[in-house]
Amino acid sequence: MNPDEVNNLMQVMSNKINQLTQQNIMLEAKIMFLNSTIQQLQSSTEKINDGGTFDDTPPARQNNGKTKQQVTT
């Protein structure tokens, strides 16, 4: 490699390192923010209504024997 190619290579590598360092800093900041949000939610004493669960079973429906209407038992 001639000196110009080496200089260009070093410049490209330096630019790439700077870009990756910037991305790394942004990701670390986002992780810190999300960790603090998780800690706040975990330490909250209020019960948060998240819309329910899927574990609840709906009431069984049975035919009442007189009509085709169904009643909840």
Secondary structure, DSSP 8 states (H G I E B T S, - for coil): --HHHHHHHHHHHHHHHHHHHHHHHHHHHHHHHHHHHHHHHHH--S----S--S------EEE-SSSS-EEE-
